[in-house]
Amino acid sequence: MNENGSVSLLTLELDLAGCKSLKEKRGILQPLISRLHRQFNISISEIGFQDKWDRSLLACAVVSNDGRYNQELLAAVVNYISAHFLTVEVVGYRIESR
């Protein structure tokens, strides 16, 4: 890896109010994950709460040569979810860079 390369990780805990099944949860998360990937060109996956209907833990990663850009991009992801996915509440998030 380039000496100036930066890897940043966003961990998001989401509340999916009203979900009553794993099928319903998938119906919310799959479009969310697809849109975030397309909109922000990030890698994203559910990494926790797979067995819970109303919770999700997502991890988003971005790699570039500008750590500040990565931080701003991942902060924009959090804002985008809050603005465009009204049935999803961001309970907490954390951004880390290396």
N, C-alpha and C positions, 0 to 999 in steps of 0.2 A: 504494500500500500504506500502511496505517496506520503511523505512526511507531513504535508499540509492537509491530508485527508481528515474528515470529521464524520463520525457516526453518531447519530442522535436517535434516542428511543423515547417514545411517548407511551406511557401506560395509562389507560383510561378505565375507570370503573363506571359502568352505566347501570341505571335503573330503568327497567322496561315495564313501567306501570301498566297493569291491565293484562299482561301476558298470562295465559292460563294453560299453555302447553309448550313443549319444546318445538313443535311444528310452527306455532305462532311466533315463537322467538326467532326461529330460522327465517321466517317471512319478514321480520323486521331487520335482522342483522345482515342477511345476504345483500339486499339492495344498499344498505348503509356501507358495507365493506366495499362493494363494487364501485359505488359512487366516489368514495374517498380515494380509492386506488386510482380511478380515472382522473378525478379533479386535481389531486395533489401529487400523483406519481410516487406514492409511498407503498412500502410493503406493509401489510396489515393482516393480523390473525387473532382469533379468539384464543386466549391462553388460560382462561380461568372461568369458573362458575358454569362449566358446560352442562352440569346436571341441574342447574337452577333455571326456572322458567323466567323469573323476573329480574335477573342480574346477568351482567356480562363483564368480563375483563378482557380488554383488547390491548394489543401491543402494535404500535406503528413505528416503522423504522425508515430513516432516510440517510443517505450517504452523499456527501458533496465535499468540496474543498473549502467550504465556508461554514463554520460552526454557528455563527450568528444567523445566517440564512436558515439553517436547519431549525434552530430554536423558533424563529419567527414563523416558519412554515408549519411546525407542529402546533404552535399556539393558534394559528389560523384554522387548523383541523378542529381543535376544541370549539372555537367560535362557530365554525361551519355546522357542526353537529347541533349545537344549541339553537342556531337560527333556522336550520332546514329539516330537522327531525324532531317534531314537537312531541312525539310519544316517547322520546328517549331523553332521560335526564342524566347529565354528567354529574356523578356524585363526587368524583375526585379524579385528579390526574397528576402525573409527574413526568417531567422532561429531564432526561439525562443526556450528556454529551461526552464523547471521548475523542 
